[in-house]
Amino acid sequence: MLAYLAEIRWLPVIAGTLVYAVLGGLYFMVLVPRQYLYVTGREHLPKEEQQVAGAIFILGPFLCSLVMVIADAWLIAALGVTTLGEGAGLGLAVGLGFLVPMTFTIAINPLFPRPILYGLLNAPYFLVANLIACLVLVAIP
């Protein structure tokens, strides 16, 4: 398996990571910011406490996305995925088999007042972002 690390193509990895970043920005900052505040129990905080600031909130998810896309690229190389259909299948398998359950696992702890709603809000982002990232990994030579 380690030999397939050498087959990772870095331009598609960067593009796939940017997919995560752009989709995350659009999803969480434009489409569902109020819902996110609600599922995290922060909707009644003063506006200044609702805002998150700092490099960790931008750089952290970006680096985590990079690791996820590298893992996808590694699997694509190891499994010999070459078509968009196979890429979509891998994206769905990883999304439904790992990312969605992990989202709910993270949410089910005492710090999340609405764990099921948190999972339902976040899981689609990870599933769709991973699916598109896998398609990008296969589509870019």
HELIX and SHEET records of a PDB file:
HELIX    1   1 LEU A    2  GLU A    7  5                                   6    
HELIX    2   2 TRP A   10  GLY A   25  1                                  16    
HELIX    3   3 LEU A   26  LEU A   31  3                                   6    
HELIX    4   4 PRO A   33  VAL A   39  1                                   7    
HELIX    5   5 LYS A   47  GLN A   50  1                                   4    
HELIX    6   6 ILE A   56  LEU A   79  1                                  24    
HELIX    7   7 LEU A   84  VAL A   94  1                                  11    
HELIX    8   8 GLY A   95  LEU A   99  3                                   5    
HELIX    9   9 VAL A  100  ALA A  107  1                                   8    
HELIX   10  10 PRO A  115  ALA A  139  1                                  25    
END                                                                             
